[in-house]
Each structure stands twice: as structure tokens, then as C-alpha cells.
């Protein structure tokens, strides 16, 4: 019989294989916190068999999360629930899952519905800067390739709504260049079609054309090569895909260069996803269904958080009626 620790590690291995790097990191942190809760109750997860775990452990864990924000609390509890489902499915635990869900619903706080922090004007400045840098002379080949890559990467984020790990995982063969589309494995391992704008396709072509010599000498089929590759000393002449950490660092660096230190952390790869949804909402006059489908939101309630952004149309309409009409 496995110990609690061994069972947690087995579950995290599955998460690492099937979920994004960000999800894996969050679940690891959450379940490490759960281990700490057990230690505080004089339960050593290294020594105690998983079958000895009690429902009280869920209550203790939720209680220990009250110093965190409601949204973080919910993330951590979701990770624990996933672990419990795994343990029940493997017959390590005999918990009643519905009872666990009821307990969680009763004891956890509901996170507030915060509005996305949209920075449309800042993203526009950042994109314009990236395009200018990509079209400017560079000191060496690697710098030239990085400038083209970073421009294409940010345009893809802004104009497709891709999550950062989805963009980093793209291969050259995923893109249908004639249709301007790609089939991806998105959130929840669901296949989805993503559409690319003309400007993002143009930026990608410029980047890949400049990378042609490297790709051609890789000895691998072009379709199997990553869409976004590393261009640093560590990569050398090999074509290695960028990681989500690299993706975040690309945005961080370009934000610092174009907007200054104060904006670092305020604009991340996920901010581009907000930018994408907002652009769709404003351009479609608040078409929620269209925005939901293009952003691949599972629930339209998520998309509705952006509905307030079309209030500027209400403002325009109001002033046209009440300020511009004859007395």
C-alpha cells in the first residue's frame, strides 16, 4: 500500500503529463500545502498509508487556507479534490465523493467576480514597438531572430486568444497557412480550431523565413519543428522550443523596453488573452456568443465579465441623445 506522500507524487506525475506547466506548478504548491496541514496534525505523510487518510483532513486543509484569497483557496481545494478523485478511482480511498463536494461547498468562500484588468492602449504601444524592433537592424543573427520571434509571438497572443502554453507548444506543421488556422489541443485536452490574423501570419512567415537556414540544417521534418524556438547560447544551432517561462520573459523584456519598469508584472501573456476578448467584444458590438466561441470559454459567464467594456457605446448613445438633441 502506498503512503500518502507516494500517492500524491503519483497523482502529480499524471498532472505533469496531461496538464499545462502552470497547472502542474499550482497543483504541486497546493498539495505541498496539504502535506503541511497533515504534519500540523501529527500525521506524517511519508509514513502513513493513504488508506488511513480521513475526511477530517479536508476540513483541516480548508481551515488552513483562510489566510489566502478566496480565488487561491478555491484553486488549492480544486487540486485536493482532484487528488482525492484519483485516490478513489485507484481504490486507495473509500471516500464518498459527493459528501466531499458538499463539505467543500459549505466551507469554502466564493471568490468575487473581479473584472479583467484590460490595458488595451498599453498592449497597442507594446505591439507597435515590437513591430518596429523587428523591422530594425540587429547586431547579430540571434538578436535578429529573437526580435522577429518576439514580434510574431506577441501578435499571435494578441490576435488568437491562445494561452501562453498553447502558443509555446505550437509546431510549424500545426498551421494551415492557406486557411490561416491551426488545430490545437486546448484546455481540458479538447481539440479546437484557432484562427490567425493576416498580421500574425505575416509576422510568422517573416520569422520562419529568417530561420530557414537553421531549420533546414536540423535534420528534422519542418512540420515537426517548434513554431517558436530558442535563440540563445544554450540552444546553439539546435531548434529547441521555447517554454512558458521563456514566453513570459519575452513579454516581460519587451514591456520593460517599451513601457518602462512600472508596467512589468501588469502586462503578462495572459493580458493578451484579455486584449483579444476585449477586441472581439468591442468590434462585434458586444456579441457574447462570438467572443465565447473564439476565446474558447467553457461558460459564457466568463465572457460576460467583459460585457462592461462595451459601456463606451452606451456612453456615446447617451450623449448623442441628451446633449446633441435640439432643446
Buried (B, 14 or more C-beta within 10 A) or exposed (E): EBBBBBBBEBBBEEBBEEBBBBBBBBBBBBBEBBBEBBEEEEBEBEEBEBBEBEEEBBBBBBEBBEEBEBEBBBBBBBBBBBBBBBBBEEEBBEBEEEEBEEBBEEBBBEEEEEEBEBBBEBBEBBBEBBBEBBEEEBEEEBEBBBBBBBBBBBBBBBBBBBBBBBBBBBBBEBBEEEEBBBEBEBBEEEEBBBEBBEBBBEBBEBBBEBBEEBBEEBEEEBEEBBBBBBBEEEBEEEBBBBBBEBBBEBBBEBBEEBBEEEBBEEBBBBBBBBBBBBBBBBEBEBBBEBBBBBBBBEEEEBBBBBEBBBEEEEEEEEEEEEEEEEE
